[in-house]
Amino acid sequence: MNIKYEIVPDEKIEYCRDLCNELMVYQKSKAHIKPELFDSMNFDTRMIPSIKSAIYNYVVIVKDDDKIVGYVYSNISTKETYSNDFATFFDLTSVNKDNVGCLSQFYIKEEYRKKGIGSVLFDMSIQWLKKFDDVEDYFIYVSNGNNDALEFYKNKGFTVSHDILDGFITVLRSNK
């Protein structure tokens, strides 16, 4: 393996299309609560709107030689962004500042998991999120059934805050 990490500007977000779509299929395969909700989720309906609505975006892709094998997408957004037609992701009054940080999407192809790549991507994202003085609350949303991801984030210091959409999503939070 020849692993490299590359920060991707917004105008090259298309690099993540295939992996984002793979992530949605993977999440549906794990889900035991409302898996049909993933049928309408893909790069165009999840990542593009999120990129456009965020104040700042941070995308890192992982390459093995020239093959993209993983990515992480984090953003800084107004807290109101997380109350929409789909769901209210957290109690807006529980956040003192106007903006929140979110580790929004995270996916690594199966054959590259458990090799330390996820920890590198996580650390890069958290370091980026912590650069913003106007943010003190950080969120991660884990789809139901994705217990490996849930444990990974808990081991990294995030705690389960609550579930939304009848358990479809578990909200993790940190304000460190």
Sequence and secondary structure as in RCSB ss.txt:
>XXXX:A:sequence
MNIKYEIVPDEKIEYCRDLCNELMVYQKSKAHIKPELFDSMNFDTRMIPSIKSAIYNYVVIVKDDDKIVGYVYSN
ISTKETYSNDFATFFDLTSVNKDNVGCLSQFYIKEEYRKKGIGSVLFDMSIQWLKKFDDVEDYFIYVSNGNNDAL
EFYKNKGFTVSHDILDGFITVLRSNK
>XXXX:A:secstr
  EEEEEE GGGGGGGHHHHHHHHHHHHHH  S GGGGGG SIIIIIHHHHHH SEEEEEEEEETTEEEEEEEEE
EEEGGGGBSSS B S GGG  SSEEEEEEEEEE GGGTTSSHHHHHHHHHHHHHTT TTEEEEEEEEETT HHHH
HHHHHTT EEEEEEGGGTEEEEEE  
